[in-house]
Amino acid sequence: MSSSKTRTGNYFEDFRLGQRFVHATPRTLTDADQSLYIALTGSRACLHSADPVARAAGQRGRPLDDLLVFNTAFGKTVPDLSLNAVANLGYAEMRFNQPVFNGETLSVQSDVIGLKENSNRRSGVVYVRSTARNQHGQTVLSWVRWVMVHKRDATAACGETVIPTLQAQVDTAALAALAAERFDHRAALVTQSTGVTDLWEDYAVGERIDHPAAMAINHSDHSLATRLYQNTAKAHFDAHGMARSPMGQRLVYGGHIISVCKALAYDGTENALAILAIHGGSHVSPTFAGDTICCATTVLDTFDAGSGASVGGVRLRMVGAKNLESASQIVFPAVGQKHAPETVLDLDFTIALPKRGAATPNL
């Protein structure tokens, strides 16, 4: 006798425009999660690593890493949206509205904003807008992503094709206001702990930073990371099933690659205080266990959060690649050009950095 309790997830033909998912199982994040995140990614971001430093820099305590928060919130969406995914394709309009601290609880909901069946009729792309809120109902994070999802039945009828219009970037004025509100004149004290004095004024548009370190992705690392985020996507978990797929093996969760690249980019952005937004991004090609990741960053833009603000924003383009001799070999393609085959990530995001000023001691 078959059971209706078997949860097989949604396939492309199950999605409809305007559909809302209130994702199951809120998640309370703690310092223990932060410690495991550091172990899996090598993150060295100063405000996320040391409580006294965070307090000295004007925070009420050590905030949890922005990408730990994102990946956890993303994981909540997987059973409803991407359990049957071919691949997660890209992101847009991601805003980190406020930090998350030890003991806070995230709940996530998503709305379907676009659908497009692929020409082979075996899969389609689902566009969703997701929102993560804390236990007080305050929005801490929101984003759009699009994911390619298998169809259960290639002949099944699907909803109408709608490709949403997305912003090329999160509004700069809104980010400036957010940055000015979050950080006071003590923000630059972080330099006394990093030992690096490069601040907002020292980043020039067009500048390229080749981050020197590289990191090998082990089966244990990416498996533990995916479990930490409670991401149950078959592409990351099911080795037997993926052996029969065109990939031939499990894929490394793309969010783990973002976290690894961000951790590698510490050398060159040591005084970054927070991610304010991710304007866009794509997982250009898959990563597998055994690949070694390196990354390079270029400065796209800068903005001052205001004459009375202690911080400014730096918009960066980070490209991650696999199995190169050094980050200096990474190619940044122009708009409309194809990525090099070794490219795995292309991410457009803005960070907050302290400004140099009269109120900043010892600089």
LOKE-715588 format. One record per residue (C-alpha): residue in one letter; residue number from 0; x, y, z; chain. Coordinates in Angstrom, 3 decimals. Layout:
! residues N
NODE   res     n          u          v          w   chain
NODE     A   NUM          X          Y          Z       A
...
! end
This chain:
! residues 363
NODE   res     n          u          v          w   chain
NODE     M     0      0.000      0.000      0.000       A
NODE     S     1      1.536      3.318     -1.069       A
NODE     S     2      1.676      6.243      1.337       A
NODE     S     3      0.731      9.849      0.706       A
NODE     K     4      3.457     10.825      3.194       A
NODE     T     5      6.241     10.398      0.650       A
NODE     R     6      7.582     13.918     -0.023       A
NODE     T     7      9.007     14.075     -3.515       A
NODE     G     8      9.268     17.850     -3.821       A
NODE     N     9      7.916     20.045     -6.591       A
NODE     Y    10      8.724     19.581    -10.254       A
NODE     F    11      8.598     22.365    -12.818       A
NODE     E    12      5.006     21.683    -13.855       A
NODE     D    13      3.870     22.062    -10.214       A
NODE     F    14      4.794     25.764    -10.066       A
NODE     R    15      2.390     28.588    -10.838       A
NODE     L    16      2.912     32.335    -11.107       A
NODE     G    17      2.054     34.050     -7.816       A
NODE     Q    18      2.352     30.862     -5.792       A
NODE     R    19      3.559     31.439     -2.215       A
NODE     F    20      5.535     29.025     -0.089       A
NODE     V    21      5.875     29.437      3.674       A
NODE     H    22      8.896     27.219      4.198       A
NODE     A    23      8.959     24.727      7.011       A
NODE     T    24     11.089     24.605     10.153       A
NODE     P    25     12.399     27.987     11.342       A
NODE     R    26     16.076     27.890     12.318       A
NODE     T    27     17.726     29.384     15.403       A
NODE     L    28     21.318     30.307     14.629       A
NODE     T    29     24.008     30.330     17.319       A
NODE     D    30     27.702     30.922     17.845       A
NODE     A    31     28.162     27.173     17.360       A
NODE     D    32     26.909     27.543     13.771       A
NODE     Q    33     29.356     30.403     13.279       A
NODE     S    34     32.262     28.277     14.524       A
NODE     L    35     31.366     25.422     12.184       A
NODE     Y    36     30.993     27.898      9.310       A
NODE     I    37     34.539     29.139      9.967       A
NODE     A    38     35.809     25.550     10.051       A
NODE     L    39     34.224     24.794      6.670       A
NODE     T    40     35.100     27.996      4.822       A
NODE     G    41     38.130     29.485      6.545       A
NODE     S    42     36.306     32.795      6.983       A
NODE     R    43     38.392     35.403      8.823       A
NODE     A    44     36.055     38.404      8.697       A
NODE     C    45     36.975     40.346     11.807       A
NODE     L    46     33.558     41.461     13.068       A
NODE     H    47     32.264     37.899     12.704       A
NODE     S    48     35.292     36.376     14.432       A
NODE     A    49     35.777     38.354     17.649       A
NODE     D    50     33.100     39.670     19.980       A
NODE     P    51     35.310     42.342     21.660       A
NODE     V    52     36.315     43.697     18.240       A
NODE     A    53     32.702     43.885     17.109       A
NODE     R    54     31.729     45.753     20.285       A
NODE     A    55     34.679     48.127     20.011       A
NODE     A    56     33.570     48.860     16.442       A
NODE     G    57     30.120     49.872     17.646       A
NODE     Q    58     28.137     46.652     17.292       A
NODE     R    59     26.078     45.157     20.115       A
NODE     G    60     27.987     41.907     19.736       A
NODE     R    61     29.531     39.621     17.169       A
NODE     P    62     27.106     39.373     14.222       A
NODE     L    63     26.832     36.053     12.449       A
NODE     D    64     28.486     35.922      9.044       A
NODE     D    65     26.259     37.397      6.341       A
NODE     L    66     26.733     34.352      4.105       A
NODE     L    67     25.995     31.930      6.943       A
NODE     V    68     22.676     33.753      7.261       A
NODE     F    69     22.061     33.672      3.512       A
NODE     N    70     22.957     30.013      3.089       A
NODE     T    71     20.774     29.026      6.033       A
NODE     A    72     17.833     30.997      4.678       A
NODE     F    73     18.458     29.519      1.226       A
NODE     G    74     18.426     26.027      2.717       A
NODE     K    75     14.926     26.599      4.077       A
NODE     T    76     13.660     27.101      0.521       A
NODE     V    77     15.127     23.929     -1.005       A
NODE     P    78     12.464     21.309     -0.094       A
NODE     D    79      9.763     23.405     -1.781       A
NODE     L    80     11.681     25.015     -4.627       A
NODE     S    81     14.773     23.099     -5.648       A
NODE     L    82     14.688     19.573     -4.270       A
NODE     N    83     14.494     18.443     -7.894       A
NODE     A    84     16.817     21.088     -9.299       A
NODE     V    85     19.164     20.602    -12.197       A
NODE     A    86     21.168     23.597    -10.984       A
NODE     N    87     20.785     26.917     -9.213       A
NODE     L    88     21.496     29.531    -11.877       A
NODE     G    89     21.687     33.022    -10.437       A
NODE     Y    90     20.758     35.756     -7.967       A
NODE     A    91     19.615     39.367     -8.026       A
NODE     E    92     18.315     42.123     -5.742       A
NODE     M    93     19.758     40.586     -2.574       A
NODE     R    94     19.607     42.984      0.365       A
NODE     F    95     21.131     42.343      3.785       A
NODE     N    96     18.802     44.587      5.758       A
NODE     Q    97     20.140     43.982      9.247       A
NODE     P    98     22.585     41.702     11.054       A
NODE     V    99     21.647     38.458     12.775       A
NODE     F   100     23.050     37.650     16.205       A
NODE     N   101     23.498     34.560     18.340       A
NODE     G   102     20.142     33.049     19.343       A
NODE     E   103     18.002     34.717     16.681       A
NODE     T   104     15.567     32.638     14.629       A
NODE     L   105     14.997     32.831     10.873       A
NODE     S   106     11.773     32.053      9.027       A
NODE     V   107     11.548     32.202      5.231       A
NODE     Q   108      8.832     32.519      2.597       A
NODE     S   109      9.039     32.658     -1.205       A
NODE     D   110      6.830     33.870     -4.043       A
NODE     V   111      7.020     32.572     -7.614       A
NODE     I   112      7.568     35.592     -9.880       A
NODE     G   113      8.529     33.935    -13.165       A
NODE     L   114      8.439     30.679    -15.148       A
NODE     K   115     10.025     29.519    -18.397       A
NODE     E   116      9.889     25.977    -19.727       A
NODE     N   117     13.057     24.893    -21.540       A
NODE     S   118     12.850     23.972    -25.216       A
NODE     N   119     13.722     20.338    -24.475       A
NODE     R   120     10.550     20.148    -22.314       A
NODE     R   121     12.407     18.107    -19.715       A
NODE     S   122     12.979     21.036    -17.342       A
NODE     G   123     12.256     24.703    -16.789       A
NODE     V   124     13.454     27.770    -14.933       A
NODE     V   125     11.595     29.013    -11.854       A
NODE     Y   126     12.125     32.600    -10.604       A
NODE     V   127     11.344     33.257     -6.936       A
NODE     R   128     11.584     36.145     -4.500       A
NODE     S   129     12.437     34.981     -0.983       A
NODE     T   130     12.305     36.856      2.317       A
NODE     A   131     13.919     35.852      5.617       A
NODE     R   132     12.588     37.361      8.850       A
NODE     N   133     13.722     37.123     12.445       A
NODE     Q   134     11.607     36.121     15.431       A
NODE     H   135     10.274     39.691     15.659       A
NODE     G   136      8.995     39.630     12.091       A
NODE     Q   137     11.716     42.019     10.886       A
NODE     T   138     13.156     41.404      7.417       A
NODE     V   139     16.844     40.568      7.676       A
NODE     L   140     17.405     39.396      4.101       A
NODE     S   141     15.573     39.299      0.779       A
NODE     W   142     16.640     38.062     -2.645       A
NODE     V   143     15.599     36.824     -6.062       A
NODE     R   144     16.990     33.637     -7.524       A
NODE     W   145     16.309     31.465    -10.529       A
NODE     V   146     16.721     27.739    -10.583       A
NODE     M   147     16.405     25.078    -13.288       A
NODE     V   148     14.061     22.321    -12.143       A
NODE     H   149     13.368     18.906    -13.657       A
NODE     K   150      9.914     18.080    -14.960       A
NODE     R   151      8.197     14.980    -13.647       A
NODE     D   152      6.609     14.383    -17.042       A
NODE     A   153      8.095     15.928    -20.198       A
NODE     T   154      4.646     16.035    -21.816       A
NODE     A   155      2.961     17.830    -18.905       A
NODE     A   156      1.387     21.234    -19.547       A
NODE     C   157      3.067     24.129    -17.723       A
NODE     G   158      2.067     27.606    -16.642       A
NODE     E   159      2.455     30.658    -18.838       A
NODE     T   160      5.958     31.931    -19.602       A
NODE     V   161      6.846     35.035    -17.588       A
NODE     I   162     10.413     36.294    -17.231       A
NODE     P   163     10.519     38.985    -14.534       A
NODE     T   164     12.247     42.299    -14.997       A
NODE     L   165     14.953     42.559    -12.361       A
NODE     Q   166     16.992     45.525    -11.185       A
NODE     A   167     20.564     45.632    -12.430       A
NODE     Q   168     21.629     46.777     -8.971       A
NODE     V   169     20.193     47.465     -5.551       A
NODE     D   170     19.531     51.193     -5.130       A
NODE     T   171     22.698     52.977     -4.006       A
NODE     A   172     20.850     55.569     -1.911       A
NODE     A   173     19.108     52.815      0.031       A
NODE     L   174     22.432     51.070      0.652       A
NODE     A   175     24.060     54.322      1.777       A
NODE     A   176     21.273     54.893      4.299       A
NODE     L   177     21.561     51.307      5.515       A
NODE     A   178     25.325     51.555      5.956       A
NODE     A   179     25.126     54.901      7.767       A
NODE     E   180     22.536     53.516     10.170       A
NODE     R   181     24.435     50.331     10.997       A
NODE     F   182     27.909     51.732     11.729       A
NODE     D   183     29.030     54.674     13.866       A
NODE     H   184     32.341     56.548     14.191       A
NODE     R   185     33.981     53.577     15.945       A
NODE     A   186     33.841     51.374     12.829       A
NODE     A   187     37.428     52.147     11.792       A
NODE     L   188     38.723     50.687     15.059       A
NODE     V   189     38.568     47.353     13.253       A
NODE     T   190     41.923     48.250     11.675       A
NODE     Q   191     43.614     47.872     15.048       A
NODE     S   192     42.687     44.182     14.968       A
NODE     T   193     43.274     43.405     11.297       A
NODE     G   194     46.621     45.212     11.195       A
NODE     V   195     45.689     46.612      7.775       A
NODE     T   196     44.972     50.311      7.212       A
NODE     D   197     43.308     50.158      3.780       A
NODE     L   198     39.965     51.927      4.133       A
NODE     W   199     37.160     53.094      1.850       A
NODE     E   200     39.232     55.884      0.300       A
NODE     D   201     41.933     53.400     -0.751       A
NODE     Y   202     39.775     51.432     -3.215       A
NODE     A   203     39.848     52.829     -6.756       A
NODE     V   204     37.366     52.041     -9.517       A
NODE     G   205     39.001     49.658    -11.984       A
NODE     E   206     41.455     48.296     -9.423       A
NODE     R   207     42.015     44.531     -9.576       A
NODE     I   208     42.889     42.412     -6.537       A
NODE     D   209     44.260     38.909     -7.137       A
NODE     H   210     43.639     37.109     -3.862       A
NODE     P   211     46.681     34.940     -3.161       A
NODE     A   212     45.196     31.880     -1.454       A
NODE     A   213     43.369     28.912     -2.976       A
NODE     M   214     41.223     26.247     -1.356       A
NODE     A   215     40.578     22.626     -2.311       A
NODE     I   216     36.990     21.455     -1.957       A
NODE     N   217     36.775     18.137     -0.135       A
NODE     H   218     33.783     15.799     -0.070       A
NODE     S   219     33.616     16.231      3.706       A
NODE     D   220     33.673     20.054      3.522       A
NODE     H   221     30.894     20.533      1.014       A
NODE     S   222     28.775     17.723      2.479       A
NODE     L   223     28.979     19.182      5.990       A
NODE     A   224     28.339     22.706      4.720       A
NODE     T   225     25.219     21.613      2.860       A
NODE     R   226     23.956     19.790      5.946       A
NODE     L   227     24.703     22.817      8.130       A
NODE     Y   228     22.335     24.816      5.933       A
NODE     Q   229     19.767     21.964      5.917       A
NODE     N   230     19.919     22.053      2.125       A
NODE     T   231     18.419     18.740      0.981       A
NODE     A   232     18.835     19.130     -2.803       A
NODE     K   233     19.454     15.746     -4.420       A
NODE     A   234     22.235     17.173     -6.594       A
NODE     H   235     24.364     17.670     -3.457       A
NODE     F   236     23.332     14.621     -1.400       A
NODE     D   237     22.516     11.668     -3.625       A
NODE     A   238     25.735     10.172     -5.044       A
NODE     H   239     23.950      7.137     -6.468       A
NODE     G   240     21.377      9.224     -8.308       A
NODE     M   241     23.911     11.778     -9.551       A
NODE     A   242     26.130      8.993    -10.928       A
NODE     R   243     23.384      8.413    -13.485       A
NODE     S   244     23.113     12.123    -14.358       A
NODE     P   245     25.015     13.939    -17.127       A
NODE     M   246     27.331     15.324    -14.412       A
NODE     G   247     28.216     11.838    -13.226       A
NODE     Q   248     28.704     12.900     -9.613       A
NODE     R   249     27.386     15.159     -6.866       A
NODE     L   250     27.650     18.915     -7.345       A
NODE     V   251     29.110     21.220     -4.723       A
NODE     Y   252     26.391     23.588     -3.500       A
NODE     G   253     26.951     26.964     -5.161       A
NODE     G   254     26.444     28.879     -1.940       A
NODE     H   255     29.443     27.071     -0.492       A
NODE     I   256     31.539     28.332     -3.405       A
NODE     I   257     30.359     31.895     -2.721       A
NODE     S   258     31.397     31.484      0.924       A
NODE     V   259     34.791     30.026      0.017       A
NODE     C   260     35.510     32.822     -2.469       A
NODE     K   261     34.445     35.474      0.036       A
NODE     A   262     36.743     33.891      2.636       A
NODE     L   263     39.647     33.835      0.156       A
NODE     A   264     38.968     37.494     -0.657       A
NODE     Y   265     39.743     38.466      2.943       A
NODE     D   266     43.313     39.149      1.783       A
NODE     G   267     42.711     42.495      0.124       A
NODE     T   268     39.408     43.404      1.836       A
NODE     E   269     40.452     42.824      5.455       A
NODE     N   270     38.475     45.742      6.893       A
NODE     A   271     35.156     44.903      5.250       A
NODE     L   272     32.419     45.286      7.860       A
NODE     A   273     29.463     43.639      6.128       A
NODE     I   274     27.913     42.688      2.822       A
NODE     L   275     25.227     45.268      2.065       A
NODE     A   276     23.856     43.735     -1.133       A
NODE     I   277     24.415     41.198     -3.875       A
NODE     H   278     23.331     42.857     -7.104       A
NODE     G   279     23.662     39.802     -9.289       A
NODE     G   280     25.536     36.603     -9.680       A
NODE     S   281     25.740     33.342    -11.524       A
NODE     H   282     27.198     29.892    -11.039       A
NODE     V   283     28.941     29.726    -14.381       A
NODE     S   284     29.950     26.068    -14.245       A
NODE     P   285     29.774     23.316    -11.631       A
NODE     T   286     32.305     22.572     -8.924       A
NODE     F   287     33.072     19.036     -7.801       A
NODE     A   288     34.938     17.605     -4.836       A
NODE     G   289     38.647     17.698     -5.624       A
NODE     D   290     38.536     21.050     -7.421       A
NODE     T   291     40.689     23.877     -6.066       A
NODE     I   292     39.107     27.338     -5.994       A
NODE     C   293     40.804     30.710     -6.331       A
NODE     C   294     39.318     34.148     -6.947       A
NODE     A   295     40.042     37.703     -8.029       A
NODE     T   296     38.096     40.909     -7.519       A
NODE     T   297     37.728     44.183     -9.378       A
NODE     V   298     36.310     47.430     -7.998       A
NODE     L   299     33.240     48.504     -9.975       A
NODE     D   300     32.161     51.561     -7.996       A
NODE     T   301     32.330     53.342     -4.655       A
NODE     F   302     29.890     55.565     -2.803       A
NODE     D   303     30.036     57.659      0.333       A
NODE     A   304     27.318     56.876      2.852       A
NODE     G   305     27.169     60.601      3.720       A
NODE     S   306     29.283     63.392      5.128       A
NODE     G   307     28.357     62.405      8.681       A
NODE     A   308     28.696     58.675      8.092       A
NODE     S   309     31.688     56.635      9.205       A
NODE     V   310     31.541     54.193      6.285       A
NODE     G   311     31.287     54.007      2.531       A
NODE     G   312     30.281     51.345      0.064       A
NODE     V   313     32.547     49.525     -2.385       A
NODE     R   314     30.921     47.606     -5.211       A
NODE     L   315     32.984     44.592     -6.253       A
NODE     R   316     32.933     41.978     -8.983       A
NODE     M   317     34.372     38.707     -7.754       A
NODE     V   318     35.183     35.896    -10.183       A
NODE     G   319     35.994     32.437     -8.864       A
NODE     A   320     37.740     29.777    -10.920       A
NODE     K   321     38.882     26.211    -10.440       A
NODE     N   322     42.204     24.444    -10.885       A
NODE     L   323     44.340     27.388    -12.001       A
NODE     E   324     47.962     28.012    -11.003       A
NODE     S   325     47.067     31.424     -9.533       A
NODE     A   326     44.305     34.021     -9.399       A
NODE     S   327     46.272     36.168    -11.849       A
NODE     Q   328     45.100     33.785    -14.602       A
NODE     I   329     41.422     34.565    -13.966       A
NODE     V   330     39.697     36.300    -16.879       A
NODE     F   331     36.987     38.933    -16.337       A
NODE     P   332     34.853     38.772    -19.483       A
NODE     A   333     33.160     41.905    -20.750       A
NODE     V   334     29.372     42.051    -20.955       A
NODE     G   335     28.188     39.668    -23.647       A
NODE     Q   336     31.400     37.666    -23.725       A
NODE     K   337     31.593     34.050    -22.622       A
NODE     H   338     33.347     33.029    -19.443       A
NODE     A   339     36.466     30.923    -19.541       A
NODE     P   340     35.695     27.230    -19.003       A
NODE     E   341     37.406     27.188    -15.598       A
NODE     T   342     35.142     29.950    -14.213       A
NODE     V   343     32.707     28.773    -11.543       A
NODE     L   344     31.347     32.036    -10.077       A
NODE     D   345     30.734     35.630    -11.156       A
NODE     L   346     29.354     37.752     -8.304       A
NODE     D   347     28.497     41.471     -8.154       A
NODE     F   348     28.173     42.722     -4.562       A
NODE     T   349     28.686     45.727     -2.293       A
NODE     I   350     30.534     45.792      1.028       A
NODE     A   351     30.714     48.431      3.745       A
NODE     L   352     34.183     49.763      4.638       A
NODE     P   353     35.190     52.344      7.250       A
NODE     K   354     36.158     55.786      6.064       A
NODE     R   355     39.268     57.649      7.105       A
NODE     G   356     38.463     60.777      9.092       A
NODE     A   357     39.222     63.028     12.025       A
NODE     A   358     37.133     60.872     14.342       A
NODE     T   359     39.241     57.812     13.497       A
NODE     P   360     42.096     57.374     16.004       A
NODE     N   361     45.578     56.086     15.161       A
NODE     L   362     45.141     56.099     11.382       A
! end
